[in-house]
Amino acid sequence: MSRKSYLVSLLFSAGVVLSHAFAPAAMADEASAPAKDRSMMSRDQVTRILDSNRMILPGQGVDEKVKLHINGIDQWISIRGKDRRNPVLLFLHGGPAAPAMPEAYTFQTPWEDYFTVVQWDQRGAGKTYRANTEEAMAPGMSVKGMTDDAEQVVTYLRERFGKQKIFLLGHSWGSILGVTLAQRHPEWFYAYISTGQVVNGRRNEEVGFNYALRKAKEEGNQTAIRELEAMAPYPGNGPLTLDRIGMRSKWEMYYGGLAWGRKDYQFDVDAEELSPDYSREDLDAIDKGSLFSLNHLLPALLATDFDHVTNFGCPVIVYVGAHDYTTPHEVTEAWYANIHAPSKKLVSFADSAHMMMQEQPGRFLMHLVTDVLPLAQKAGDGAPAEVERDR
């Protein structure tokens, strides 16, 4: 239910040309430009500058991309952190097949002072999609199969870094895998961090639709009213087609239910184009992987029902955007009220919708440090605290 597959592949893949930062001429070899002329920079130049500004010193830190062979296919992870002693945080991206790795540089770099952060391109997504045939990936394209994959990623990380426990952050579609994995192996995790939680797939559709229609009527947007009312009652009892979901997503996004105060998600698309972690070929694989994954996983996403999955054996921290109608915040808040766990905490981000880590990155970091990190520090996991010195 994140941007690339659940929204953008529905809205943009049908031939809409995205406006990118660089025209083809700007992508030419650097030698073709006048010496020291930075008015037109190639993608390679930009990514080099971005990468140099987030440099991790060798030795104590880690900056690696690792290809793991998991359940019959090659799967890619990125591992970045300033201090290997820090706790590991595994980020389960949304979608399905909406990898966070290409835009992670826009929000993740400060996290790396406190955590060893792992981005994993799931089966069917990004680098992992590009590394395999669709025929090889297809047998595991299910919640169970992808949770099995996630188990192997966690096992690798625990062994690689000598950690009994790590942090698990699930965002959007990734929150389905996150809940499932936290239920299977609570002993593996300091906490499950729920972000943009999918609680009930069909109820999400209903609440998001009603929000968009309400906002359209308040604004007198006759185009939106006509297009949305043509689908009523929504979602109804019948099958949900990509066209119907795309129309709901279009207007929910237009009214800020994905990124608050924004009518589209172009800022993220543009950021991906400059990703220091993705090649041009990796970027091209995103939409292909999204469409492949939707064909396999959309029914499972819509059938998700965690209404009564509320007993956890590890701490649970739930982050919601106060304006989120992609995974509606009120649905998540009601679910949170029924959670039983060793400890739990709910944080609402007042100026965010579904993409809190990008919309309010400073506050998101603050809560990772104040809500999440202490759970590992109590167990003695992490680098020594900073020493305050008078100057």
C-alpha positions as CSV (number, residue, x, y, z in Angstrom):
1,M,0.0,0.0,0.0
2,S,3.0,2.2,-0.5
3,R,3.7,4.4,-3.5
4,K,5.4,2.4,-6.2
5,S,3.1,-0.6,-6.5
6,Y,-0.1,0.2,-4.8
7,L,-0.4,3.8,-6.0
8,V,2.1,4.8,-8.6
9,S,2.0,1.7,-10.8
10,L,-1.7,2.2,-10.9
11,L,-1.6,5.9,-11.7
12,F,1.7,6.4,-13.6
13,S,2.5,3.2,-15.4
14,A,-0.2,3.5,-18.1
15,G,1.9,5.8,-20.2
16,V,2.1,9.0,-18.1
17,V,5.5,10.5,-18.6
18,L,7.0,11.6,-15.3
19,S,8.9,14.9,-15.2
20,H,12.4,14.1,-14.0
21,A,15.2,16.4,-13.0
22,F,17.4,15.7,-15.9
23,A,16.8,15.8,-19.6
24,P,18.6,13.2,-21.8
25,A,21.3,15.8,-22.7
26,A,22.1,16.2,-19.0
27,M,22.8,12.5,-18.7
28,A,25.6,12.6,-21.3
29,D,29.2,11.9,-20.5
30,E,30.8,14.6,-18.3
31,A,33.4,15.2,-21.0
32,S,30.7,16.7,-23.2
33,A,30.1,19.6,-20.8
34,P,32.4,22.6,-20.5
35,A,35.0,22.3,-17.9
36,K,33.7,23.1,-14.4
37,D,30.3,23.8,-15.7
38,R,27.9,22.6,-13.0
39,S,24.7,24.1,-14.4
40,M,24.0,20.7,-16.0
41,M,25.1,17.7,-13.9
42,S,24.9,14.1,-14.8
43,R,23.1,11.6,-12.6
44,D,26.5,10.0,-11.8
45,Q,27.8,13.4,-10.6
46,V,24.8,13.9,-8.3
47,T,24.9,10.5,-6.8
48,R,28.6,10.7,-6.2
49,I,28.1,14.0,-4.3
50,L,25.2,12.5,-2.3
51,D,27.1,9.4,-1.5
52,S,30.2,11.3,-0.3
53,N,28.1,13.4,2.0
54,R,26.8,10.3,3.9
55,M,30.2,8.6,4.0
56,I,30.6,6.0,6.8
57,L,34.2,5.6,8.0
58,P,35.6,2.1,7.6
59,G,36.5,0.0,10.5
60,Q,33.9,0.8,13.2
61,G,31.0,1.3,10.8
62,V,29.5,-0.7,8.0
63,D,28.3,0.3,4.5
64,E,27.6,-2.8,2.4
65,K,25.2,-4.1,-0.2
66,V,24.9,-7.9,0.2
67,K,23.3,-10.5,-2.0
68,L,21.8,-13.3,0.0
69,H,20.5,-16.6,-1.5
70,I,17.2,-17.1,0.3
71,N,14.6,-19.7,-0.5
72,G,15.8,-20.4,-4.0
73,I,16.4,-16.8,-5.2
74,D,19.0,-14.0,-4.8
75,Q,17.8,-11.2,-2.5
76,W,19.5,-7.9,-1.9
77,I,20.0,-6.0,1.3
78,S,21.7,-2.7,2.2
79,I,23.5,-2.4,5.6
80,R,24.5,1.0,6.8
81,G,25.6,2.2,10.3
82,K,28.3,4.3,12.0
83,D,29.0,1.7,14.7
84,R,28.7,-2.1,14.5
85,R,28.0,-2.1,18.3
86,N,24.7,-0.4,17.7
87,P,21.4,-2.4,17.6
88,V,20.2,-3.6,14.2
89,L,17.0,-2.2,12.7
90,L,15.5,-4.1,9.8
91,F,13.1,-2.0,7.6
92,L,10.3,-3.9,5.9
93,H,9.3,-1.7,3.0
94,G,5.8,-1.2,1.6
95,G,4.1,-1.9,-1.7
96,P,4.0,-4.7,-2.3
97,A,7.3,-4.2,-4.2
98,A,7.9,-0.6,-3.2
99,P,11.5,-0.7,-2.1
100,A,12.6,2.0,0.3
101,M,16.3,1.6,-0.5
102,P,16.3,4.1,-3.4
103,E,14.9,7.0,-1.3
104,A,16.3,6.0,2.1
105,Y,19.1,8.5,1.7
106,T,16.5,11.3,2.2
107,F,15.7,10.2,5.8
108,Q,17.9,7.4,7.0
109,T,21.4,8.9,7.3
110,P,20.8,10.3,10.8
111,W,19.4,6.9,12.0
112,E,22.8,5.4,11.2
113,D,24.3,7.2,14.2
114,Y,22.2,5.1,16.5
115,F,21.3,1.9,14.6
116,T,22.7,-0.4,12.0
117,V,20.0,0.0,9.4
118,V,19.1,-2.7,7.0
119,Q,17.0,-2.1,3.9
120,W,15.8,-5.3,2.2
121,D,14.4,-5.4,-1.4
122,Q,11.8,-8.1,-0.9
123,R,10.9,-10.9,-3.4
124,G,9.6,-9.1,-6.5
125,A,11.0,-5.7,-5.6
126,G,13.8,-3.5,-7.0
127,K,17.2,-5.1,-7.0
128,T,15.8,-8.5,-6.0
129,Y,13.3,-8.4,-8.9
130,R,16.1,-7.5,-11.3
131,A,18.3,-10.4,-10.0
132,N,15.8,-13.2,-10.7
133,T,13.3,-14.4,-13.2
134,E,9.6,-14.0,-12.4
135,E,9.3,-17.8,-12.7
136,A,11.9,-18.3,-9.9
137,M,10.2,-15.7,-7.6
138,A,6.6,-16.8,-8.1
139,P,6.4,-19.8,-5.8
140,G,7.2,-17.6,-2.7
141,M,5.0,-14.6,-3.7
142,S,2.6,-14.9,-0.7
143,V,2.5,-13.5,2.8
144,K,3.7,-16.9,4.1
145,G,6.5,-17.2,1.5
146,M,7.7,-13.6,2.1
147,T,7.6,-14.0,5.9
148,D,9.7,-17.1,5.4
149,D,12.2,-14.9,3.4
150,A,12.1,-12.3,6.2
151,E,13.0,-15.0,8.8
152,Q,16.1,-15.9,6.8
153,V,17.1,-12.2,6.6
154,V,16.7,-11.8,10.4
155,T,18.6,-15.0,11.0
156,Y,21.5,-13.7,8.8
157,L,21.6,-10.4,10.7
158,R,21.5,-11.9,14.1
159,E,24.4,-14.2,13.2
160,R,26.4,-11.6,11.3
161,F,26.3,-9.0,14.0
162,G,26.2,-11.4,17.0
163,K,22.8,-10.0,18.2
164,Q,20.3,-12.1,20.1
165,K,17.6,-9.5,19.2
166,I,17.1,-6.8,16.6
167,F,14.4,-4.1,15.9
168,L,11.8,-4.8,13.3
169,L,10.1,-1.9,11.5
170,G,7.2,-2.7,9.1
171,H,5.9,0.1,6.9
172,S,2.6,-0.3,5.0
173,W,2.6,-3.6,3.1
174,G,5.7,-4.4,5.2
175,S,3.6,-4.1,8.3
176,I,1.7,-7.2,7.2
177,L,5.0,-9.1,7.2
178,G,6.1,-7.4,10.4
179,V,3.1,-8.4,12.4
180,T,3.3,-12.0,11.0
181,L,7.0,-12.3,11.8
182,A,6.6,-10.7,15.3
183,Q,3.9,-13.2,16.0
184,R,6.1,-16.1,14.9
185,H,9.3,-15.1,16.7
186,P,8.7,-12.4,19.4
187,E,11.9,-13.6,21.1
188,W,14.0,-12.3,18.1
189,F,12.9,-8.6,18.6
190,Y,13.5,-5.8,21.0
191,A,10.3,-4.4,19.6
192,Y,8.0,-4.4,16.6
193,I,7.7,-0.8,15.2
194,S,4.4,-0.5,13.3
195,T,4.4,2.4,10.8
196,G,1.5,2.9,8.4
197,Q,0.0,-0.3,9.7
198,V,-2.3,-2.4,7.5
199,V,-5.0,-3.6,9.9
200,N,-7.9,-4.5,7.7
201,G,-7.4,-4.2,3.9
202,R,-11.0,-3.8,2.9
203,R,-11.8,-1.4,5.7
204,N,-8.8,0.7,4.7
205,E,-10.4,1.0,1.2
206,E,-13.7,2.0,2.6
207,V,-12.4,4.7,5.0
208,G,-9.9,6.1,2.4
209,F,-12.7,6.3,-0.2
210,N,-15.1,8.1,2.3
211,Y,-12.4,10.5,3.2
212,A,-11.6,11.4,-0.4
213,L,-15.3,11.8,-1.3
214,R,-15.9,13.9,1.8
215,K,-13.0,16.3,0.9
216,A,-14.2,16.5,-2.7
217,K,-17.7,17.5,-1.6
218,E,-16.3,20.1,0.9
219,E,-14.2,21.6,-2.0
220,G,-16.9,21.3,-4.6
221,N,-14.6,19.2,-6.8
222,Q,-17.1,18.0,-9.4
223,T,-14.6,15.8,-11.2
224,A,-13.6,13.9,-8.1
225,I,-17.2,13.6,-6.9
226,R,-18.3,12.2,-10.3
227,E,-15.5,9.7,-10.5
228,L,-15.8,8.5,-6.9
229,E,-19.6,8.3,-6.8
230,A,-19.5,6.2,-9.9
231,M,-17.9,3.5,-7.8
232,A,-20.2,3.7,-4.9
233,P,-20.8,1.7,-2.8
234,Y,-17.1,1.2,-2.3
235,P,-15.5,-1.2,-1.9
236,G,-18.7,-3.2,-2.0
237,N,-18.9,-7.0,-1.8
238,G,-17.4,-7.8,-5.2
239,P,-13.8,-8.0,-6.4
240,L,-11.7,-4.9,-6.3
241,T,-10.2,-4.2,-9.7
242,L,-7.0,-2.2,-10.2
243,D,-8.9,0.5,-12.0
244,R,-11.3,1.0,-9.0
245,I,-8.4,0.9,-6.5
246,G,-6.5,3.3,-8.6
247,M,-9.3,5.8,-8.7
248,R,-9.7,5.7,-4.9
249,S,-6.0,6.1,-4.5
250,K,-5.8,9.0,-7.0
251,W,-8.2,11.2,-5.0
252,E,-7.1,10.1,-1.6
253,M,-3.6,11.1,-2.5
254,Y,-4.8,14.3,-4.1
255,Y,-6.3,15.2,-0.7
256,G,-3.2,14.5,1.3
257,G,-3.9,11.0,2.5
258,L,-0.6,9.7,1.4
259,A,1.7,12.8,2.0
260,W,0.0,15.6,3.9
261,G,-0.3,18.9,2.1
262,R,0.8,17.3,-1.2
263,K,-1.5,16.4,-4.1
264,D,0.9,13.8,-5.6
265,Y,4.1,11.9,-4.8
266,Q,6.4,13.5,-7.3
267,F,8.9,14.6,-4.7
268,D,9.6,10.9,-3.9
269,V,9.8,9.9,-7.5
270,D,12.3,12.7,-8.1
271,A,14.4,11.6,-5.1
272,E,14.6,8.1,-6.4
273,E,16.0,9.3,-9.7
274,L,19.0,10.6,-7.7
275,S,19.4,7.6,-5.5
276,P,23.1,6.8,-4.7
277,D,22.0,3.2,-3.9
278,Y,20.3,2.4,-7.2
279,S,21.5,2.2,-10.8
280,R,19.4,3.2,-13.7
281,E,18.6,-0.5,-14.3
282,D,17.6,-0.9,-10.7
283,L,15.2,2.1,-11.0
284,D,13.7,0.6,-14.2
285,A,13.0,-2.6,-12.3
286,I,10.8,-0.9,-9.7
287,D,7.6,-0.6,-11.8
288,K,8.1,-4.0,-13.5
289,G,8.4,-5.6,-10.1
290,S,5.3,-3.6,-8.8
291,L,3.1,-4.9,-11.5
292,F,4.4,-8.5,-11.1
293,S,3.9,-8.3,-7.4
294,L,0.4,-6.8,-7.5
295,N,-0.7,-9.7,-9.7
296,H,0.4,-12.1,-6.9
297,L,-0.2,-10.2,-3.7
298,L,-3.1,-7.7,-4.1
299,P,-5.7,-10.3,-3.0
300,A,-3.7,-11.1,0.1
301,L,-3.3,-7.4,0.9
302,L,-7.0,-6.7,0.6
303,A,-7.8,-9.9,2.6
304,T,-5.6,-8.8,5.5
305,D,-7.5,-8.8,8.8
306,F,-5.5,-8.2,12.0
307,D,-8.5,-7.0,14.0
308,H,-8.0,-9.8,16.5
309,V,-4.3,-10.2,16.1
310,T,-3.5,-8.1,19.2
311,N,-1.4,-10.3,21.5
312,F,2.3,-9.8,21.1
313,G,5.2,-11.4,22.9
314,C,7.5,-8.4,22.3
315,P,7.1,-4.6,22.9
316,V,5.0,-2.8,20.2
317,I,5.5,0.8,19.1
318,V,2.9,2.2,16.8
319,Y,3.6,5.3,14.7
320,V,0.6,6.9,12.8
321,G,0.3,9.9,10.7
322,A,-2.6,12.1,11.9
323,H,-3.7,12.6,8.2
324,D,-3.0,9.0,7.0
325,Y,-5.8,7.7,4.8
326,T,-3.7,5.2,2.8
327,T,-3.7,3.1,6.0
328,P,-6.3,5.2,7.9
329,H,-5.0,6.3,11.2
330,E,-8.3,5.8,13.1
331,V,-8.3,2.1,12.1
332,T,-4.8,1.7,13.5
333,E,-5.6,3.6,16.6
334,A,-8.6,1.4,17.3
335,W,-6.3,-1.7,16.8
336,Y,-3.7,-0.3,19.1
337,A,-6.2,0.1,21.9
338,N,-6.7,-3.6,22.0
339,I,-3.0,-4.6,21.8
340,H,-1.6,-6.6,24.7
341,A,2.2,-6.7,24.8
342,P,5.1,-6.4,27.4
343,S,4.9,-2.7,26.6
344,K,3.3,-0.6,24.0
345,K,3.3,3.0,22.8
346,L,1.4,5.1,20.3
347,V,2.8,8.2,18.6
348,S,0.7,10.3,16.3
349,F,2.6,12.6,13.9
350,A,0.5,15.8,13.6
351,D,1.8,17.0,10.3
352,S,2.1,13.7,8.5
353,A,0.0,11.2,6.5
354,H,1.4,7.8,5.4
355,M,5.0,8.7,4.9
356,M,6.0,10.0,8.4
357,M,9.7,9.2,8.0
358,Q,9.9,11.5,5.0
359,E,7.3,14.1,6.0
360,Q,8.6,14.7,9.6
361,P,12.1,13.2,9.5
362,G,13.4,15.1,12.5
363,R,10.5,14.0,14.8
364,F,10.7,10.5,13.5
365,L,14.3,10.3,14.4
366,M,13.6,11.8,17.8
367,H,11.1,9.1,18.5
368,L,13.4,6.3,17.3
369,V,16.0,7.6,19.8
370,T,13.6,8.2,22.7
371,D,11.0,5.3,22.2
372,V,13.0,2.6,20.5
373,L,16.7,2.8,21.3
374,P,16.3,2.5,25.1
375,L,14.7,-1.0,24.7
376,A,18.1,-2.2,23.4
377,Q,20.2,-0.1,25.7
378,K,18.5,-1.8,28.7
379,A,19.8,-5.0,27.4
380,G,23.3,-3.6,27.0
381,D,23.1,-3.4,23.2
382,G,24.7,-0.3,21.6
383,A,27.7,1.9,21.5
384,P,28.6,3.8,24.7
385,A,26.6,7.0,25.3
386,E,28.1,10.3,24.3
387,V,30.1,12.1,26.9
388,E,29.1,15.7,27.6
389,R,32.1,18.0,28.0
390,D,32.3,21.6,29.0
391,R,34.0,23.8,26.5
